[in-house]
């Protein structure tokens, strides 16, 4: 059974939320049971009032814990929930001045709620709210100490000592748990983003491959159709030959498109070199191949083959070349491919077009470089270097 997207993050949050709620439930239960024991022994209305406010404060804190998952400004809890969080502890804090014996538990309610409220804040405001809550919670205790109340010291037993220790560690436990949760959430977001980028990269690769296939073959078909149109009515045999070439080119384009969709498409460097010479010659340009050696690395061969195809397509589409040269030779622990022609208009941008941009990405992916330039005389040169020591 496949796990639903985000199930891991949701489960992590459930564990985090459960641990935070458990911490508050345990400490609030200790305080409530102590209040119950005191009320059963004394029947003091003040103890009953503190018991009620502590239960209400505990319920408000448990509900407020659900707001800790989102820390964006537009997802913070409504002001009414914040009022409900602080109203019972504020009453308990006020009652702490009336009884030194109950001051620790009564003041601790404001501290617990203040730390929880600080957890939904960010940056310096979080620690500012924590410091303010600590200062307010300490006021009743300091007042009783300044009065020399011995009852406050006698009230410090094991339970109240545990509450004080718990209260001192509460900010670190709570903030650390939320910090770890946010890291896990960001890691999951990064993983989702990486998956999205991988899909986008594959789409761009597919678009570049489709551009190479359709752009090249359609340009060749247009050239062959133009030649067939010129010979129509004058040279039937020549026209029939051009129509046959158009049919074969279209068939080849469909086969490559099907192979691309199936993920099986590949290009062969020698075939692309011969095809470039034939097509450029057919267009009326004198094409010269100067091939010293070619790389053995399949990735380098594929990159160079696409470079030859893209350059040939650009010559047919953007120039009226009379001469073209394709040279391939080893250089600098790799191979350099230089393709030149003399028919580019001076207003043409050497680096324009999605074809060269896609080709540059291909060359960069194998660790190579690509440069394109033209001079005022209309001479255009495309230079591609790819790494690869082996040659054939």
DONU-475874 format. One line per 2 residues: number of its first residue (from 1); for each residue x, y, z of C-alpha. Coordinates in Angstrom, 3 decimals. Example, Ala and Ser with C-alpha at 12.3 -4.5 7.8 and 13.67 -1.06 7.14 Angstrom:
BEGIN
1 = 12.300:-4.500:7.800 ~ 13.670:-1.060:7.140
END
This chain:
BEGIN
1 = 0.000:0.000:0.000 ~ 1.411:3.366:-1.053
3 = 1.649:6.085:1.546 ~ -0.298:9.218:0.752
5 = 1.787:12.331:-0.014 ~ 2.649:14.172:3.196
7 = 1.740:11.231:5.394 ~ 5.237:11.157:6.870
9 = 5.153:14.853:7.735 ~ 1.677:14.552:9.203
11 = 2.738:11.600:11.332 ~ 5.775:13.547:12.574
13 = 3.558:16.461:13.535 ~ 1.184:14.125:15.364
15 = 4.098:12.769:17.401 ~ 5.338:16.292:18.139
17 = 1.890:17.547:19.105 ~ 1.264:14.464:21.231
19 = 4.495:14.972:23.177 ~ 3.740:18.650:23.821
21 = 0.189:17.927:24.972 ~ 1.459:15.095:27.151
23 = 3.893:17.454:28.900 ~ 1.138:19.941:29.708
25 = -1.318:17.238:30.782 ~ 1.181:15.712:33.223
27 = 2.114:18.971:34.916 ~ -1.483:20.246:34.996
29 = -2.625:16.937:36.488 ~ -0.053:17.244:39.287
31 = -1.242:20.758:40.107 ~ -4.936:19.794:39.936
33 = -4.513:16.777:42.235 ~ -2.625:18.914:44.757
35 = -5.444:21.470:44.679 ~ -7.995:18.693:45.163
37 = -6.099:17.330:48.156 ~ -5.861:20.804:49.718
39 = -9.536:21.544:49.120 ~ -10.588:18.185:50.587
41 = -8.599:18.987:53.716 ~ -9.432:22.702:54.151
43 = -12.616:23.412:52.151 ~ -11.001:26.760:51.342
45 = -12.916:28.718:48.628 ~ -9.616:30.175:47.422
47 = -8.293:26.684:46.709 ~ -11.487:25.842:44.834
49 = -11.155:29.007:42.742 ~ -7.544:28.146:41.908
51 = -8.574:24.590:41.040 ~ -11.218:25.835:38.603
53 = -8.882:28.368:36.976 ~ -6.127:25.765:36.632
55 = -8.489:23.319:34.881 ~ -9.733:26.058:32.528
57 = -6.155:27.170:31.824 ~ -5.117:23.572:31.099
59 = -8.015:23.112:28.666 ~ -7.178:26.376:26.872
61 = -3.501:25.408:26.582 ~ -4.291:21.986:25.139
63 = -6.534:23.571:22.501 ~ -3.930:26.246:21.765
65 = -1.322:23.574:21.009 ~ -3.076:22.873:17.685
67 = -2.056:26.344:16.465 ~ 1.648:25.541:16.758
69 = 1.820:23.715:13.430 ~ 1.656:26.856:11.263
71 = 3.886:29.816:12.044 ~ 2.908:32.044:9.107
73 = 1.431:35.452:10.067 ~ -1.898:34.725:8.326
75 = -2.352:31.380:10.110 ~ -1.826:32.511:13.692
77 = -4.693:31.888:16.121 ~ -7.547:34.331:16.372
79 = -7.322:36.955:19.085 ~ -10.204:35.318:20.931
81 = -8.169:32.135:21.444 ~ -5.321:34.196:22.861
83 = -7.708:35.874:25.285 ~ -9.020:32.453:26.324
85 = -5.432:31.285:26.803 ~ -4.563:34.103:29.220
87 = -7.863:34.806:31.020 ~ -7.803:31.880:33.535
89 = -4.034:32.207:34.231 ~ -4.480:35.946:34.798
91 = -7.119:35.246:37.483 ~ -4.893:32.592:39.019
93 = -1.956:35.036:38.992 ~ -4.025:37.660:40.816
95 = -5.076:35.102:43.450 ~ -1.409:34.201:44.005
97 = -0.948:37.434:45.987 ~ -3.547:36.260:48.524
99 = -1.896:33.018:49.631 ~ 1.851:32.364:49.946
101 = 1.207:28.625:50.253 ~ -0.454:28.505:46.820
103 = 1.630:31.185:45.080 ~ 3.930:28.777:43.192
105 = 1.131:26.869:41.452 ~ -0.944:29.998:40.876
107 = 1.910:31.976:39.294 ~ 3.048:28.969:37.236
109 = -0.231:29.069:35.264 ~ 0.693:32.415:33.719
111 = 4.196:31.185:32.954 ~ 2.959:28.034:31.181
113 = 0.490:29.979:29.028 ~ 3.060:32.698:28.303
115 = 5.604:30.186:27.015 ~ 2.966:28.525:24.839
117 = 1.959:31.895:23.389 ~ 5.623:32.742:22.714
119 = 5.948:29.514:20.685 ~ 3.632:30.885:17.968
121 = 5.780:34.006:17.621 ~ 9.060:34.228:15.735
123 = 12.481:35.788:16.132 ~ 13.111:38.249:18.918
125 = 9.424:38.559:19.778 ~ 9.417:34.954:20.964
127 = 12.141:35.523:23.531 ~ 10.692:38.917:24.456
129 = 7.326:37.320:25.253 ~ 9.088:34.566:27.216
131 = 10.984:37.105:29.294 ~ 7.830:39.112:29.955
133 = 5.944:35.991:31.087 ~ 8.798:35.070:33.426
135 = 8.897:38.536:34.938 ~ 5.135:38.624:35.536
137 = 5.051:35.093:36.991 ~ 7.867:35.950:39.413
139 = 6.155:39.074:40.824 ~ 3.843:37.281:43.337
141 = 6.715:35.130:44.580 ~ 8.987:38.159:44.986
143 = 6.246:40.030:46.857 ~ 5.846:37.191:49.356
145 = 9.612:36.862:49.740 ~ 9.941:40.618:50.380
147 = 7.321:40.314:53.112 ~ 9.375:37.575:54.761
149 = 6.617:35.017:54.423 ~ 7.664:31.696:55.914
151 = 4.611:29.963:54.420 ~ 6.118:30.228:50.935
153 = 9.223:28.297:52.004 ~ 7.130:25.653:53.809
155 = 5.014:25.151:50.685 ~ 8.039:24.079:48.605
157 = 7.689:20.301:48.637 ~ 8.529:17.641:46.041
159 = 5.531:18.484:43.846 ~ 6.151:22.229:43.788
161 = 9.861:21.618:43.223 ~ 9.007:19.471:40.231
163 = 6.737:22.223:38.901 ~ 9.532:24.785:39.251
165 = 12.021:22.499:37.479 ~ 9.516:21.714:34.765
167 = 8.747:25.399:34.326 ~ 12.439:26.243:33.970
169 = 12.908:23.603:31.249 ~ 9.584:24.220:29.464
171 = 10.823:26.849:26.932 ~ 13.716:24.651:25.828
173 = 11.574:21.529:25.517 ~ 8.800:23.298:23.639
175 = 10.946:25.432:21.321 ~ 13.286:22.532:20.512
177 = 10.390:20.241:19.595 ~ 8.917:22.883:17.273
179 = 12.340:23.626:15.777 ~ 12.830:19.962:14.895
181 = 9.340:19.756:13.432 ~ 9.928:22.792:11.204
183 = 13.214:21.335:9.966 ~ 11.431:18.101:9.013
185 = 8.720:20.079:7.252 ~ 11.254:22.118:5.290
187 = 13.135:18.966:4.330 ~ 9.907:17.512:3.010
189 = 9.193:20.726:1.094 ~ 12.707:20.603:-0.355
191 = 12.170:17.003:-1.406 ~ 8.897:17.928:-3.107
193 = 10.591:20.868:-4.812 ~ 13.409:18.609:-6.019
195 = 10.855:16.236:-7.509 ~ 9.106:19.135:-9.244
197 = 12.413:20.418:-10.621 ~ 13.268:16.945:-11.896
199 = 9.960:16.809:-13.785 ~ 10.514:20.312:-15.156
201 = 14.046:19.414:-16.240 ~ 12.761:16.339:-18.035
203 = 10.112:18.411:-19.787 ~ 12.746:20.885:-20.936
205 = 14.901:18.026:-22.190 ~ 11.939:16.587:-24.082
207 = 11.164:20.027:-25.537 ~ 14.780:20.421:-26.666
209 = 14.768:16.977:-28.288 ~ 11.477:17.697:-30.023
211 = 12.857:21.027:-31.236 ~ 15.907:19.274:-32.652
213 = 13.814:16.696:-34.484 ~ 10.989:18.819:-35.846
215 = 13.002:21.959:-36.492 ~ 15.697:20.143:-38.431
217 = 13.484:17.846:-40.474 ~ 10.857:20.480:-41.252
219 = 13.566:22.800:-42.506 ~ 14.945:20.042:-44.740
221 = 11.439:19.224:-46.005 ~ 10.833:22.909:-46.806
223 = 14.109:23.056:-48.746 ~ 13.367:19.855:-50.654
225 = 9.819:21.035:-51.441 ~ 11.235:24.309:-52.773
227 = 13.609:22.408:-55.051 ~ 10.781:20.162:-56.207
229 = 8.674:23.232:-56.974 ~ 11.476:24.711:-59.084
231 = 11.855:21.548:-61.162 ~ 8.121:20.930:-61.495
233 = 7.173:20.824:-65.180 ~ 10.778:20.992:-66.331
235 = 12.421:17.877:-64.947 ~ 9.914:15.222:-63.950
237 = 12.597:12.780:-62.834 ~ 14.241:15.379:-60.616
239 = 10.861:16.361:-59.160 ~ 10.018:12.748:-58.425
241 = 13.401:12.327:-56.731 ~ 12.775:15.354:-54.517
243 = 9.300:14.119:-53.609 ~ 10.816:10.768:-52.638
245 = 13.341:12.592:-50.465 ~ 10.508:14.558:-48.830
247 = 8.623:11.360:-48.073 ~ 11.725:9.685:-46.609
249 = 12.582:12.747:-44.529 ~ 9.037:12.939:-43.149
251 = 9.103:9.211:-42.404 ~ 12.432:9.571:-40.620
253 = 11.060:12.496:-38.584 ~ 8.041:10.438:-37.505
255 = 10.268:7.511:-36.522 ~ 12.503:9.745:-34.431
257 = 9.481:11.370:-32.817 ~ 8.087:7.970:-31.856
259 = 11.490:6.927:-30.514 ~ 11.715:10.174:-28.538
261 = 8.349:9.556:-26.931 ~ 9.436:6.025:-26.088
263 = 12.681:7.328:-24.611 ~ 14.771:5.339:-27.094
265 = 16.030:8.095:-29.323 ~ 19.744:8.444:-29.958
267 = 21.863:10.228:-32.536 ~ 24.928:9.010:-34.355
269 = 27.734:11.513:-34.918 ~ 29.021:10.112:-38.250
271 = 25.479:9.991:-39.634 ~ 24.822:13.568:-38.550
273 = 28.057:14.743:-40.173 ~ 27.224:13.068:-43.495
275 = 23.630:14.284:-43.318 ~ 24.808:17.853:-42.664
277 = 27.104:17.784:-45.690 ~ 24.373:16.363:-47.938
279 = 21.717:18.812:-46.796 ~ 23.982:21.870:-47.021
281 = 25.175:20.825:-50.442 ~ 21.575:20.360:-51.510
283 = 20.819:23.914:-50.342 ~ 23.534:25.272:-52.639
285 = 26.376:25.696:-50.152 ~ 29.799:24.195:-50.703
287 = 30.249:22.114:-47.534 ~ 33.612:20.746:-46.399
289 = 34.107:18.112:-43.722 ~ 37.435:18.110:-41.903
291 = 37.272:15.257:-39.378 ~ 40.566:14.335:-37.763
293 = 39.261:12.134:-34.976 ~ 36.026:11.757:-33.014
295 = 35.476:10.923:-29.341 ~ 34.693:7.446:-28.103
297 = 32.619:8.661:-25.159 ~ 28.908:8.177:-26.046
299 = 27.868:11.300:-24.112 ~ 30.395:13.441:-25.988
301 = 29.327:11.935:-29.318 ~ 25.687:12.624:-28.572
303 = 26.381:16.240:-27.589 ~ 28.439:16.855:-30.737
305 = 25.806:15.196:-32.910 ~ 23.149:17.538:-31.575
307 = 25.505:20.458:-32.143 ~ 25.950:19.450:-35.802
309 = 22.193:19.092:-36.215 ~ 21.388:22.430:-34.581
311 = 24.087:24.257:-36.539 ~ 22.879:22.762:-39.826
313 = 19.305:23.785:-39.055 ~ 20.408:27.332:-38.237
315 = 22.384:27.611:-41.469 ~ 19.349:26.526:-43.497
317 = 16.997:28.798:-41.553 ~ 19.011:31.968:-40.936
319 = 21.598:32.233:-43.687 ~ 22.219:32.175:-47.428
321 = 25.592:30.504:-47.161 ~ 27.777:29.801:-50.172
323 = 30.419:27.974:-48.151 ~ 30.305:25.991:-44.931
325 = 32.961:24.083:-43.016 ~ 32.604:21.454:-40.338
327 = 35.819:20.562:-38.503 ~ 36.316:18.141:-35.622
329 = 39.675:17.546:-33.938 ~ 41.148:16.703:-30.521
331 = 42.104:19.676:-28.366 ~ 42.795:20.344:-24.671
333 = 42.049:16.836:-23.385 ~ 38.854:16.834:-25.377
335 = 37.450:17.564:-28.809 ~ 36.531:20.806:-30.488
337 = 33.857:21.087:-33.161 ~ 33.952:24.221:-35.327
339 = 31.143:24.944:-37.786 ~ 31.403:28.062:-39.970
341 = 29.428:29.582:-42.820 ~ 29.578:32.838:-44.735
343 = 25.928:33.707:-45.177 ~ 24.738:35.285:-41.911
345 = 23.329:38.814:-41.938 ~ 25.220:41.248:-39.684
347 = 22.013:42.060:-37.787 ~ 21.634:38.469:-36.631
349 = 22.226:37.852:-32.943 ~ 24.679:34.975:-32.601
351 = 23.252:33.876:-29.293 ~ 19.549:34.317:-30.060
353 = 17.026:31.532:-30.358 ~ 15.860:28.690:-28.171
355 = 17.840:26.186:-30.247 ~ 21.253:27.500:-29.223
357 = 20.063:27.938:-25.645 ~ 18.978:24.315:-25.494
359 = 22.191:23.202:-27.199 ~ 24.271:25.165:-24.682
361 = 22.487:23.333:-21.866 ~ 23.316:19.996:-23.501
363 = 26.972:20.879:-23.911 ~ 27.246:22.217:-20.374
365 = 25.679:19.023:-19.035 ~ 28.648:16.981:-20.330
367 = 31.194:19.499:-19.026 ~ 31.777:21.278:-22.330
369 = 31.576:24.852:-23.598 ~ 29.841:26.548:-26.515
371 = 30.593:29.866:-28.179 ~ 28.872:31.510:-31.124
373 = 30.059:34.610:-32.964 ~ 29.864:36.398:-36.306
375 = 31.782:39.234:-37.909 ~ 30.754:42.173:-40.050
377 = 31.452:40.214:-43.213 ~ 28.660:37.820:-42.353
379 = 30.854:34.895:-41.293 ~ 29.280:32.881:-38.502
381 = 31.185:30.394:-36.349 ~ 29.878:27.946:-33.783
383 = 32.558:26.361:-31.577 ~ 31.850:23.478:-29.239
385 = 34.358:21.822:-26.920 ~ 33.592:18.634:-25.022
387 = 35.879:16.657:-22.701 ~ 36.974:13.131:-23.556
389 = 40.391:11.613:-23.925 ~ 39.525:8.565:-26.035
391 = 39.333:8.926:-29.793 ~ 38.504:6.894:-32.856
END
